Amino acid sequence: MSQRTKFKMQRALGLELPGLGKPGALEKRNYPPGQHGQARKKKPTEYGLQLKEKQKLLFHYGLREEQLQRFVRTARSLPGSNWVENLVGLLEKRVDNVVFRLGFARSMAAARQLVSHGHVLVNGKMLTIGSALVGVGDVVALTEYAAGEMTLPSRRSPRLPLPGYLNFAVEGVDTQGVVRMEPGLDHVPFEFQASRVAEYYSQRGV
């Protein structure tokens, strides 16, 4: 996905999505592109508002619609009264997301590439599937090679602060993280209305 496409997506949604990488998409203008972009704003429909909230998840986590629907169905099957919180928990526990939230990469795409190229260990074993889920107590670490110059800029200047459900496994070492608790809605790193996502999928029978 090109940088131009990422900026257009974020302008359309009206906010920056950290998973897309470099900040600054809304610094110059927060309205649709084109000569009449500022004049084209219309009052959104309820469907449009629901779609917007769903698209935030889709773009930030770097998913296709069918992937997100699979997560929705899994979230609905889990215990708990709020399946959207289950959904967020699943998305945040993806290995590629944990790599991103630990500051090992500056975007979700870069984090997924680290995983797929074999630069990430989960509990000491190489894992190359970005969509794999980790659990509480799992240790996610960079290989010795990736812990060097490859990821140093990202680790020195992470895109986001470390979320409350993660810790670094060893004090003073920023190349190994541990999942300390189940993530929830409070850990989503952007403005997000869970109720509209629930309405969107409920109306579509997913």
Secondary structure in CASP SS format (residue, H / E / C, confidence):
PFRMAT SS
TARGET T0000
AUTHOR 0000-0000-0000
METHOD secondary structure of the structure
MODEL  1
M C 1.00
S C 1.00
Q H 1.00
R H 1.00
T H 1.00
K H 1.00
F H 1.00
K H 1.00
M H 1.00
Q H 1.00
R H 1.00
A H 1.00
L H 1.00
G C 1.00
L C 1.00
E C 1.00
L C 1.00
P H 1.00
G H 1.00
L H 1.00
G C 1.00
K C 1.00
P C 1.00
G C 1.00
A C 1.00
L C 1.00
E C 1.00
K C 1.00
R C 1.00
N C 1.00
Y C 1.00
P C 1.00
P C 1.00
G C 1.00
Q C 1.00
H C 1.00
G H 1.00
Q H 1.00
A H 1.00
R C 1.00
K C 1.00
K C 1.00
K C 1.00
P C 1.00
T C 1.00
E H 1.00
Y H 1.00
G H 1.00
L H 1.00
Q H 1.00
L H 1.00
K H 1.00
E H 1.00
K H 1.00
Q H 1.00
K H 1.00
L H 1.00
L H 1.00
F H 1.00
H H 1.00
Y C 1.00
G C 1.00
L C 1.00
R C 1.00
E H 1.00
E H 1.00
Q H 1.00
L H 1.00
Q H 1.00
R H 1.00
F H 1.00
V H 1.00
R H 1.00
T H 1.00
A H 1.00
R H 1.00
S H 1.00
L C 1.00
P C 1.00
G C 1.00
S C 1.00
N C 1.00
W H 1.00
V H 1.00
E H 1.00
N H 1.00
L H 1.00
V H 1.00
G H 1.00
L H 1.00
L H 1.00
E H 1.00
K C 1.00
R E 1.00
V H 1.00
D H 1.00
N H 1.00
V H 1.00
V H 1.00
F H 1.00
R H 1.00
L C 1.00
G C 1.00
F C 1.00
A C 1.00
R C 1.00
S C 1.00
M H 1.00
A H 1.00
A H 1.00
A H 1.00
R H 1.00
Q H 1.00
L H 1.00
V H 1.00
S H 1.00
H C 1.00
G C 1.00
H C 1.00
V E 1.00
L E 1.00
V E 1.00
N C 1.00
G C 1.00
K E 1.00
M E 1.00
L C 1.00
T C 1.00
I C 1.00
G C 1.00
S C 1.00
A C 1.00
L E 1.00
V C 1.00
G C 1.00
V C 1.00
G C 1.00
D C 1.00
V E 1.00
V E 1.00
A E 1.00
L E 1.00
T C 1.00
E C 1.00
Y C 1.00
A H 1.00
A H 1.00
G H 1.00
E H 1.00
M H 1.00
T C 1.00
L H 1.00
P H 1.00
S H 1.00
R H 1.00
R H 1.00
S C 1.00
P C 1.00
R C 1.00
L C 1.00
P C 1.00
L C 1.00
P C 1.00
G C 1.00
Y C 1.00
L E 1.00
N E 1.00
F E 1.00
A E 1.00
V E 1.00
E C 1.00
G C 1.00
V E 1.00
D E 1.00
T E 1.00
Q E 1.00
G E 1.00
V E 1.00
V E 1.00
R C 1.00
M C 1.00
E C 1.00
P C 1.00
G C 1.00
L H 1.00
D H 1.00
H H 1.00
V C 1.00
P C 1.00
F C 1.00
E C 1.00
F C 1.00
Q C 1.00
A H 1.00
S H 1.00
R H 1.00
V H 1.00
A H 1.00
E H 1.00
Y H 1.00
Y H 1.00
S H 1.00
Q H 1.00
R C 1.00
G C 1.00
V C 1.00
END
